[in-house]
Amino acid sequence: MIILASASPRRKELFSIIQKDFKIIPADIEEVLPDGIPAEQAAEFLSVQKAKAVFQEYPTDTVIGCDTAVICEGEILGKPKDSEDAKRMLNLLSGKTHKVITGCAIFKGGKSLSFSEVTEVTFFELSEKEIDDYIATNECFDKAGAYGIQGFGSLLVEKINGDYFNVVGLPIAKLNKMLKRI
């Protein structure tokens, strides 16, 4: 059986393109990064921790862990705590290009592999009204970086360079290739 160690409804939907029959078992871990880890390595590190935690409970299954980080000017932007935090993040992203990095880890039998996919996203210059209107949709609150490219957040994005599905939260083409390799 394949297990997706993620509670994300977006990842579940995207993974169903690769595999119809799978289980969702979110990893119950504290998402803590070691001191000094580069921001670009954070998502892959956490994806390994998530996959490893679930694999320890289901060692005969194939387990996939994932984590997505939004990084702007060296800062990892997680899910906003409140409206003010969302506003701070969206102001930081306004008019700039940032990185969305999704780390994936696969544990199967005695083997494991992990990788990261990087997509660059450029936001339009946003007015305070545009930011306030977007926050009012409530879409921003369960999303890293305070936006979802697949919803109203698409109106904030000028362009992307890389895998669109990576920004949604799962680089399905690369993950599919890696699943065949392991």
MIKOLZA-843840 format. One record per residue (C-alpha): residue number from 1; residue in three letters; x, y, z. Coordinates in steps of 0.02 Angstrom, whole numbers. Layout:
# residues N
seq  type  px  py  pz
NUM  Ala  X  Y  Z;
...
END
This chain:
# residues 182
seq  type  px  py  pz
1  Met  0  0  0;
2  Ile  57  179  -32;
3  Ile  36  302  110;
4  Leu  39  490  88;
5  Ala  99  562  254;
6  Ser  7  727  231;
7  Ala  -153  807  293;
8  Ser  -160  928  146;
9  Pro  -318  911  41;
10  Arg  -223  987  -106;
11  Arg  -86  855  -97;
12  Lys  -217  718  -84;
13  Glu  -303  781  -240;
14  Leu  -140  799  -337;
15  Phe  -72  630  -282;
16  Ser  -231  546  -347;
17  Ile  -169  592  -522;
18  Ile  -19  477  -493;
19  Gln  -103  341  -389;
20  Lys  -288  301  -365;
21  Asp  -270  181  -219;
22  Phe  -178  255  -70;
23  Lys  -202  297  114;
24  Ile  -183  463  202;
25  Ile  -92  451  368;
26  Pro  -25  622  423;
27  Ala  140  620  517;
28  Asp  122  670  699;
29  Ile  287  761  719;
30  Glu  344  928  785;
31  Glu  408  1024  635;
32  Val  573  1087  707;
33  Leu  722  1131  600;
34  Pro  900  1105  661;
35  Asp  1001  1262  695;
36  Gly  1094  1325  544;
37  Ile  999  1228  411;
38  Pro  988  1332  251;
39  Ala  811  1389  210;
40  Glu  824  1300  41;
41  Gln  848  1131  130;
42  Ala  708  1150  259;
43  Ala  565  1074  157;
44  Glu  664  919  108;
45  Phe  725  896  287;
46  Leu  546  903  355;
47  Ser  481  788  217;
48  Val  608  656  271;
49  Gln  556  674  454;
50  Lys  372  653  409;
51  Ala  400  501  297;
52  Lys  516  420  424;
53  Ala  391  442  566;
54  Val  249  358  470;
55  Phe  363  225  395;
56  Gln  415  170  570;
57  Glu  233  125  602;
58  Tyr  201  50  428;
59  Pro  368  -29  374;
60  Thr  292  -142  241;
61  Asp  212  4  148;
62  Thr  281  139  34;
63  Val  274  305  126;
64  Ile  285  478  48;
65  Gly  317  632  154;
66  Cys  305  810  87;
67  Asp  334  987  147;
68  Thr  324  1153  56;
69  Ala  420  1311  100;
70  Val  396  1485  31;
71  Ile  559  1581  41;
72  Cys  578  1768  12;
73  Glu  737  1863  48;
74  Gly  804  1715  147;
75  Glu  651  1705  261;
76  Ile  542  1550  267;
77  Leu  362  1607  262;
78  Gly  250  1480  348;
79  Lys  63  1487  371;
80  Pro  10  1657  438;
81  Lys  -42  1666  622;
82  Asp  -172  1802  590;
83  Ser  -222  1941  471;
84  Glu  -77  2053  520;
85  Asp  48  1913  489;
86  Ala  -34  1878  319;
87  Lys  -23  2063  276;
88  Arg  162  2067  324;
89  Met  198  1916  213;
90  Leu  101  1982  64;
91  Asn  187  2151  78;
92  Leu  354  2061  80;
93  Leu  307  1961  -77;
94  Ser  235  2112  -170;
95  Gly  331  2153  -328;
96  Lys  463  2021  -295;
97  Thr  514  1848  -352;
98  His  519  1714  -218;
99  Lys  552  1527  -213;
100  Val  427  1390  -176;
101  Ile  519  1232  -128;
102  Thr  430  1067  -101;
103  Gly  530  928  -24;
104  Cys  474  748  -49;
105  Ala  539  590  34;
106  Ile  496  411  -11;
107  Phe  527  264  105;
108  Lys  503  88  35;
109  Gly  576  -72  105;
110  Gly  757  -40  151;
111  Lys  771  106  31;
112  Ser  735  291  40;
113  Leu  760  441  -70;
114  Ser  720  624  -56;
115  Phe  722  774  -172;
116  Ser  669  955  -183;
117  Glu  582  1045  -324;
118  Val  605  1234  -340;
119  Thr  485  1352  -429;
120  Glu  511  1540  -439;
121  Val  353  1644  -420;
122  Thr  344  1830  -459;
123  Phe  207  1936  -382;
124  Phe  135  2094  -458;
125  Glu  162  2252  -357;
126  Leu  12  2244  -238;
127  Ser  -86  2390  -167;
128  Glu  -145  2389  14;
129  Lys  -323  2367  -51;
130  Glu  -275  2215  -156;
131  Ile  -189  2138  -4;
132  Asp  -338  2176  110;
133  Asp  -461  2109  -19;
134  Tyr  -361  1949  -35;
135  Ile  -349  1924  153;
136  Ala  -539  1950  162;
137  Thr  -562  1792  56;
138  Asn  -486  1693  204;
139  Glu  -393  1587  76;
140  Cys  -225  1641  145;
141  Phe  -236  1565  319;
142  Asp  -191  1383  288;
143  Lys  -60  1416  156;
144  Ala  128  1440  170;
145  Gly  172  1616  115;
146  Ala  -9  1672  144;
147  Tyr  -69  1633  -32;
148  Gly  -138  1492  -139;
149  Ile  -93  1500  -323;
150  Gln  -239  1385  -368;
151  Gly  -371  1506  -301;
152  Phe  -393  1693  -281;
153  Gly  -205  1703  -251;
154  Ser  -180  1673  -437;
155  Leu  -230  1856  -462;
156  Leu  -74  1910  -365;
157  Val  47  1812  -474;
158  Glu  130  1894  -624;
159  Lys  227  1740  -680;
160  Ile  306  1577  -626;
161  Asn  463  1488  -680;
162  Gly  450  1302  -648;
163  Asp  320  1173  -598;
164  Tyr  148  1248  -562;
165  Phe  95  1095  -461;
166  Asn  248  1119  -351;
167  Val  176  1287  -297;
168  Val  10  1204  -258;
169  Gly  108  1083  -147;
170  Leu  159  927  -242;
171  Pro  277  914  -393;
172  Ile  179  769  -467;
173  Ala  283  739  -625;
174  Lys  448  725  -530;
175  Leu  369  626  -388;
176  Asn  296  503  -515;
177  Lys  469  478  -592;
178  Met  549  452  -420;
179  Leu  416  326  -368;
180  Lys  459  222  -521;
181  Arg  644  234  -479;
182  Ile  635  170  -299;
END
